[in-house]
């Protein structure tokens, strides 16, 4: 049984954590860097562990690791050796596992909530490019090149002991196809795949989310299908479209409603309001894995946990 099925057998929902990078910024980190949160793995790994701990204490059943923008290519551009890059990628899992285990020892009633899992973040090729293309999908490279790009990091994350892979912010179906091809090389591993979306029915490159769900539903190693880093207003109809084509669990963790400007490197607009109340609606629409992406905080996760488990 995959880790998600194991939890959902006993609990109605799995509560994910919220934003990591923007939470690190709230703690004073400067992430205006091509490595983004991966930079903090080198500079202040203990702070990453503390943010994971904050989310567990807020009620999260899952920590998503600081590996979204960790790639061998990205580290090489900073002069980091392949051996050190491998260590840093694996350290992202180690930090989350340590936080989880230390937190779990403090839980007095371990029957009241699931033991949290660690999901190793696998960001899209566009995250490495650091040009916003994870919200466009216009890579102009082949699927074989995407397979070659993703394989070594996925291998490192699996070997580090992650419970599941979080293949997230995927902007095009071709990249999802590449990811499941790599996943097939590691038959004991599981992943969820979440897309970034441009509107209520289409992922970022314009492919209908229903088509993506239809493709992924036949892959046993894909444990859940969904959406992340997308405006909350789009989520209910996207859930409906996914469920029309697949009976896999639906995972959603949109952003706060603010929009990131890849040119100015700043967040624009305003949040969607009561995030937890919106999350309750996603649960009622059929999502079973629910959390937050950019600009969400531990307080949001705490509120979601109380509303969904009340």
C-alpha positions in Angstrom: 0.0 0.0 0.0 1.4 3.4 -0.9 1.8 6.0 1.8 -1.2 8.0 0.8 -3.6 5.1 0.7 -2.3 4.0 4.1 -3.3 7.3 5.6 -6.6 7.7 3.8 -7.7 4.3 4.8 -7.9 5.6 8.4 -8.4 9.3 8.0 -10.7 11.4 5.7 -7.9 13.7 4.5 -4.2 14.2 4.5 -3.1 17.7 5.5 -0.1 18.9 3.6 2.2 21.7 4.8 2.3 25.2 3.4 4.9 27.4 1.6 8.5 26.7 2.4 10.4 29.3 0.4 8.2 32.3 1.3 8.2 31.1 4.9 12.0 31.2 4.8 11.8 34.7 3.5 9.6 35.6 6.4 12.4 34.4 8.6 14.8 36.8 6.9 16.3 34.7 4.1 17.1 36.3 0.7 15.9 33.9 -2.0 16.4 36.3 -4.9 18.7 33.7 -6.4 18.5 31.1 -9.2 18.8 28.3 -6.5 15.9 29.8 -4.5 15.2 27.8 -1.4 18.0 25.3 -2.3 20.4 28.1 -1.4 19.4 27.8 2.2 20.4 24.1 2.2 23.9 25.5 1.9 23.6 28.5 4.2 21.2 27.6 7.0 19.8 24.1 6.9 18.7 24.2 10.5 16.1 26.9 9.6 14.6 24.6 7.0 14.3 21.9 9.7 12.6 24.5 11.9 10.0 25.4 9.3 9.2 21.7 8.8 8.7 21.5 12.5 6.5 24.5 12.6 4.2 22.9 10.0 4.0 19.6 11.9 3.1 21.5 15.0 0.4 23.3 13.1 -1.2 20.0 12.1 0.5 19.0 8.8 0.6 15.3 8.0 3.3 15.8 5.3 6.4 17.8 4.9 7.5 18.7 1.3 11.2 18.9 1.2 13.4 21.9 0.2 14.5 20.1 -3.1 12.2 21.9 -5.5 15.0 23.8 -7.1 17.9 21.4 -6.3 19.4 20.1 -9.5 22.8 18.9 -10.4 22.8 21.4 -13.3 21.9 24.3 -11.0 24.4 23.5 -8.4 27.1 23.0 -11.1 26.5 26.6 -12.3 27.4 27.7 -8.8 30.6 25.7 -8.7 29.2 23.0 -6.5 30.7 19.5 -7.2 28.4 16.7 -8.2 29.3 14.9 -5.0 28.3 17.9 -2.9 25.2 18.5 -4.9 24.2 14.9 -4.2 24.7 15.4 -0.5 22.6 18.6 -0.5 19.8 17.0 -2.4 19.7 14.1 0.0 20.0 16.5 3.0 16.7 18.1 2.0 15.1 14.7 2.8 17.2 14.1 6.0 16.1 17.5 7.5 12.4 16.7 7.0 12.8 13.2 8.3 14.6 14.4 11.4 11.9 17.1 12.0 9.2 14.5 11.6 10.7 12.0 13.9 11.5 14.5 16.6 8.0 15.9 16.4 6.3 12.5 16.5 8.1 11.7 19.8 6.2 14.7 21.3 2.7 13.6 20.2 0.9 12.1 23.2 -2.1 10.6 21.3 -0.6 9.0 18.2 -3.9 7.5 17.3 -5.6 10.8 16.8 -3.6 11.8 13.7 -1.5 9.9 11.1 2.3 9.7 11.5 3.5 12.4 9.1 5.2 11.4 5.9 8.0 13.1 3.9 7.4 14.0 0.3 10.5 14.8 -1.7 9.8 17.8 -3.9 10.7 17.3 -7.6 10.3 20.7 -9.2 9.8 21.1 -13.0 12.5 21.8 -15.5 11.2 25.4 -15.5 12.3 25.8 -11.9 15.9 25.1 -12.9 15.6 27.7 -15.7 14.4 30.3 -13.0 12.5 32.3 -15.7 8.9 31.5 -14.8 8.5 28.8 -17.4 7.0 26.5 -14.8 3.9 28.6 -15.4 4.2 28.3 -19.2 5.7 25.0 -20.2 7.4 26.3 -23.3 10.7 24.4 -22.8 11.6 23.6 -26.4 13.4 20.4 -25.3 12.4 16.8 -26.0 10.8 14.3 -23.6 14.0 12.3 -23.7 15.9 15.4 -22.4 13.4 15.8 -19.7 13.8 12.2 -18.6 17.6 12.7 -18.5 17.2 15.9 -16.5 14.9 14.4 -13.8 16.4 10.9 -13.4 19.5 11.7 -11.2 17.7 13.9 -8.7 14.8 11.5 -8.4 17.3 8.7 -7.8 19.0 10.7 -5.1 15.8 11.6 -3.4 14.5 8.0 -3.4 17.8 6.7 -2.0 17.6 9.4 0.8 14.5 7.6 2.1 11.6 9.9 1.1 8.2 8.3 1.6 6.9 9.6 -1.6 7.9 12.1 -4.4 6.0 15.3 -4.9 6.4 16.1 -8.6 4.9 19.6 -8.5 4.1 22.7 -10.5 4.3 20.7 -13.7 3.2 23.0 -16.6 2.8 20.5 -19.5 1.7 16.9 -20.0 4.9 16.0 -21.8 6.9 16.6 -18.6 4.4 14.5 -16.6 5.0 11.8 -19.2 8.7 12.1 -18.7 8.3 11.9 -14.9 6.3 8.6 -15.0 8.9 7.2 -17.3 11.6 7.9 -14.8 9.3 6.6 -12.0 9.0 3.3 -13.8 12.7 2.8 -13.3 12.2 2.7 -9.5 9.2 0.3 -9.2 9.1 0.5 -5.3 8.6 4.3 -5.4 5.4 6.4 -5.5 4.7 9.9 -6.5 2.0 12.5 -6.7 1.9 14.7 -9.7 0.5 18.2 -9.5 0.2 20.7 -12.3 0.2 24.5 -12.4 -3.0 25.8 -14.0 -3.8 28.8 -16.2 -7.6 28.8 -15.6 -10.5 26.6 -14.3 -9.9 23.8 -16.8 -6.4 23.9 -18.3 -2.9 23.5 -17.0 -0.3 26.1 -17.8 0.5 25.1 -21.4 -3.3 24.9 -22.3 -3.8 21.1 -22.0 -7.1 20.2 -20.3 -6.5 18.9 -16.8 -9.0 16.2 -17.6 -6.7 14.9 -20.3 -3.8 14.9 -17.8 -5.8 12.9 -15.3 -6.9 10.4 -17.9 -3.3 9.8 -18.8 -2.0 9.4 -15.3 -4.8 7.3 -13.9 -3.4 4.0 -15.4 -0.1 4.4 -13.6 -0.1 2.5 -10.2 2.9 4.4 -9.0 1.1 7.7 -9.3 -0.6 7.9 -5.9 -2.5 11.1 -6.4 -3.2 13.7 -9.1 -3.8 17.4 -8.6 -2.9 21.1 -8.7 -0.5 23.4 -6.9 0.8 26.9 -7.1 -2.4 28.1 -8.8 -5.0 30.7 -7.7 -7.5 29.3 -5.3 -10.5 30.4 -7.4 -9.6 27.9 -10.1 -9.5 24.9 -7.7 -13.1 23.6 -7.4 -13.6 23.1 -11.2 -10.2 21.6 -11.6 -11.0 19.1 -8.9 -14.2 18.2 -10.7 -12.4 17.7 -14.0 -9.8 15.5 -12.4 -12.4 13.3 -10.7 -14.3 13.0 -14.0 -11.4 11.0 -15.4 -9.7 9.3 -12.4 -10.5 7.7 -9.1 -7.1 8.4 -7.7 -7.0 10.8 -4.7 -7.0 14.5 -5.6 -4.2 16.7 -4.1 -4.5 20.5 -4.1 -2.2 23.1 -2.6 -2.8 26.4 -4.3 -1.0 29.6 -3.6 -2.5 32.4 -1.4 -4.1 34.1 -4.4 -1.3 36.5 -5.0 0.6 36.3 -8.3 4.4 36.1 -8.7 5.9 38.4 -11.4 8.9 36.5 -12.8 10.3 39.7 -14.3 10.2 41.9 -11.2 10.7 38.9 -8.8 7.9 40.2 -6.6 4.4 39.1 -5.5 1.5 41.1 -6.7 -2.2 41.4 -5.9 -3.9 40.3 -2.8 -4.7 37.0 -1.1 -8.0 35.2 -1.6 -9.3 35.9 1.9 -10.1 33.1 4.3 -7.9 30.4 2.9 -9.1 27.7 5.3 -12.7 28.2 4.4 -11.7 27.8 0.7 -9.9 24.6 1.6 -13.0 23.2 3.3 -14.8 23.7 -0.1 -12.0 21.8 -1.9 -12.5 19.0 0.6 -16.2 19.0 -0.1 -15.5 18.9 -3.8 -13.6 15.7 -3.3 -9.9 16.7 -2.7 -8.3 14.5 0.0 -4.8 15.9 0.2 -5.0 19.6 1.0 -2.4 22.2 1.9 -0.9 25.5 0.7 1.8 26.7 -1.7 3.4 30.1 -2.0 2.6 32.7 0.6 0.7 30.4 2.8 1.8 30.0 6.4 1.6 27.6 9.4 -1.5 29.5 10.6 -3.3 28.6 7.4 -2.4 24.9 7.8 -3.6 25.0 11.4 -6.9 26.5 10.4 -7.3 23.9 7.6 -6.6 21.1 10.0 -9.2 22.4 12.5 -11.9 22.9 9.8 -11.5 19.6 8.0 -11.0 17.4 11.1 -13.7 19.1 13.2 
